[in-house]
Amino acid sequence: MKKAAALRYNKDKESAPRVIAKGKGKSADNIIKIAELHNLPIKKDEDLMELLSKVELDKEVPAALYKAVAEVFSFIYKTTNKS
C-alpha cells in the first residue's frame, strides 16, 4: 500500500523538522497530489517512510532520523535550486 508523508522545517522557529501530514492509500495519494499542485519536490524512500509513519502528526522528527531527513532536505535544496 502506498504511503506518503509531508515534512516542514522552519529553522527560525523549530529545533527539528516536523511531520505535518502522513497517510496511506487514498490519503497518501492526496498528500502527493497536493505536493504536485504546489510544485513541491517529492522524494521516494520506502524505508524512511516506514520510520516517519511512526512519528506522531505535528511532532518533531526524532534525533535518530536526523541524518535520513537531512538527506531529504538536501535533495529538496538541490532539486529546487537547479540552474
Rosetta silent file (secondary structure, phi, psi, omega in degrees, C-alpha in Angstrom):
SEQUENCE: MKKAAALRYNKDKESAPRVIAKGKGKSADNIIKIAELHNLPIKKDEDLMELLSKVELDKEVPAALYKAVAEVFSFIYKTTNKS
SCORE:     score description
SCORE:     0.000 S_00000001
   1 L     0.000  135.436 -179.639    0.000    0.000    0.000 S_00000001
   2 L   -65.980  139.356  175.770    1.289    3.449   -0.941 S_00000001
   3 E  -129.385  151.525  177.681    2.371    5.689    1.946 S_00000001
   4 E  -149.661  153.427  176.138    3.318    9.366    1.997 S_00000001
   5 E  -143.118  153.699  175.495    4.404   11.986    4.491 S_00000001
   6 E  -121.234  137.064 -179.904    4.993   15.715    4.384 S_00000001
   7 E  -115.676  151.121  174.313    7.699   17.433    6.395 S_00000001
   8 E  -133.778  141.649  174.653    8.127   21.055    7.433 S_00000001
   9 L  -145.305  117.274  175.320   11.199   22.726    8.856 S_00000001
  10 L  -115.917   99.351 -172.773   11.448   26.365    9.824 S_00000001
  11 L   -61.293  -21.836  179.116   14.927   26.752   11.282 S_00000001
  12 L   -80.251  -20.976 -174.952   13.996   30.083   12.885 S_00000001
  13 L  -119.738  -18.095 -173.663   11.048   28.630   14.815 S_00000001
  14 L  -127.641  145.466  179.682   11.662   24.884   15.163 S_00000001
  15 L   -85.594  -14.192 -179.987   14.540   22.853   16.511 S_00000001
  16 L  -156.695  159.680  175.456   13.837   19.943   14.135 S_00000001
  17 L   -61.113  153.152  178.928   11.663   19.072   11.126 S_00000001
  18 E  -120.031  148.889  171.520    8.051   18.093   11.829 S_00000001
  19 E   -85.288  111.985 -176.564    5.745   15.562   10.222 S_00000001
  20 E  -103.117  -10.483  174.544    2.831   17.751    9.123 S_00000001
  21 E  -159.426  146.415  174.025    0.909   15.145    7.118 S_00000001
  22 E  -158.937  152.168  179.411    1.026   11.399    6.670 S_00000001
  23 E  -176.261  172.944  176.676   -1.222    8.756    5.256 S_00000001
  24 E  -135.836  159.289 -178.547   -1.584    5.583    3.265 S_00000001
  25 L    64.360 -127.036 -177.803   -3.706    4.554    0.315 S_00000001
  26 H   -62.769  -36.466  177.271   -6.067    7.335   -0.752 S_00000001
  27 H   -62.740  -41.288  177.626   -4.670    9.688    1.911 S_00000001
  28 H   -62.848  -42.587  177.674   -1.167    9.160    0.503 S_00000001
  29 H   -58.728  -41.258  179.841   -2.468    9.909   -2.990 S_00000001
  30 H   -66.214  -41.289  177.806   -3.965   13.178   -1.693 S_00000001
  31 H   -60.896  -44.872  179.767   -0.709   14.211    0.011 S_00000001
  32 H   -65.144  -42.448  179.581    1.191   13.565   -3.221 S_00000001
  33 H   -61.321  -43.158  178.849   -1.420   15.402   -5.303 S_00000001
  34 H   -63.319  -42.744  178.034   -1.205   18.474   -3.042 S_00000001
  35 H   -60.471  -43.876  179.681    2.602   18.435   -3.275 S_00000001
  36 H   -64.713  -40.887  178.985    2.399   18.237   -7.062 S_00000001
  37 H   -61.264  -31.291 -179.179   -0.144   21.084   -7.230 S_00000001
  38 L   -98.392   11.855  179.507    2.256   23.277   -5.268 S_00000001
  39 L    54.410   37.576  177.546    5.285   22.139   -7.303 S_00000001
  40 L   -87.779  140.453  178.611    6.909   20.679   -4.196 S_00000001
  41 L   -64.463  145.639  178.566    9.676   18.122   -4.689 S_00000001
  42 L  -122.772  125.661  178.221    8.763   14.516   -3.937 S_00000001
  43 L  -115.509  125.401  179.162   11.403   12.037   -2.790 S_00000001
  44 L   -90.488  123.507  178.367   10.590    8.346   -2.757 S_00000001
  45 L  -154.962   93.355 -174.702   12.175    6.471    0.144 S_00000001
  46 H   -61.769  -38.496 -179.176   10.187    3.493    1.396 S_00000001
  47 H   -65.292  -46.434  178.622   12.481    2.804    4.352 S_00000001
  48 H   -65.328  -39.341  179.122   12.310    6.379    5.634 S_00000001
  49 H   -58.901  -41.011  178.680    8.564    6.477    5.019 S_00000001
  50 H   -59.880  -41.568  179.153    8.151    3.425    7.231 S_00000001
  51 H   -70.936  -41.834  179.904   10.007    5.212   10.033 S_00000001
  52 H   -65.973  -28.419 -179.671    8.176    8.517    9.533 S_00000001
  53 L   -64.938  -17.892  179.436    4.830    6.732    9.689 S_00000001
  54 L   -90.158   -9.712  178.560    5.581    6.022   13.359 S_00000001
  55 L   -82.508  133.238  179.460    6.121    9.714   14.210 S_00000001
  56 L   -64.768  147.974  179.449    3.023   11.404   15.617 S_00000001
  57 L   -59.750  136.327 -179.894    1.424   14.075   13.465 S_00000001
  58 L    64.026   23.902  175.533    2.806   17.590   14.071 S_00000001
  59 L  -108.607  152.966  177.548    5.650   16.207   16.186 S_00000001
  60 E   -67.460  146.569  175.628    9.338   16.760   15.598 S_00000001
  61 L   -65.796  134.333  179.620   11.275   14.038   13.855 S_00000001
  62 L   -66.648  153.609 -177.083   13.325   12.123   16.452 S_00000001
  63 H   -54.811  -31.817 -179.564   17.089   12.633   16.541 S_00000001
  64 H   -62.135  -21.133 -178.730   17.633    9.083   15.290 S_00000001
  65 H  -102.603    1.181 -176.289   16.130   10.144   11.928 S_00000001
  66 H   -54.424  -45.843 -176.735   18.000   13.459   11.543 S_00000001
  67 H   -63.036  -45.566 -179.455   20.562   12.092    9.064 S_00000001
  68 H   -64.614  -41.150 -179.726   17.938   10.481    6.830 S_00000001
  69 H   -70.233  -34.958  176.621   15.723   13.569    6.938 S_00000001
  70 H   -60.948  -36.198  177.185   18.735   15.806    6.227 S_00000001
  71 H   -65.069  -35.525  176.703   19.260   13.814    3.030 S_00000001
  72 H   -65.321  -46.768 -179.522   15.653   14.568    2.050 S_00000001
  73 H   -66.906  -31.673  174.401   16.136   18.290    2.642 S_00000001
  74 H   -64.683  -43.801  176.199   19.409   18.151    0.682 S_00000001
  75 H   -58.445  -45.475 -179.648   17.510   16.529   -2.204 S_00000001
  76 H   -61.378  -46.180 -179.380   14.862   19.277   -1.983 S_00000001
  77 H   -59.353  -47.795 -179.048   17.501   22.005   -1.974 S_00000001
  78 H   -64.739  -37.545 -178.836   19.292   20.536   -4.990 S_00000001
  79 H   -68.751  -40.755 -175.070   16.006   19.992   -6.852 S_00000001
  80 H   -87.676  -10.268 -178.688   14.672   23.495   -6.273 S_00000001
  81 L  -114.996   26.394  176.082   17.978   25.308   -6.852 S_00000001
  82 L   -70.350  143.951  178.856   18.957   23.844  -10.216 S_00000001
  83 L   -84.235    0.000    0.000   20.271   26.392  -12.689 S_00000001
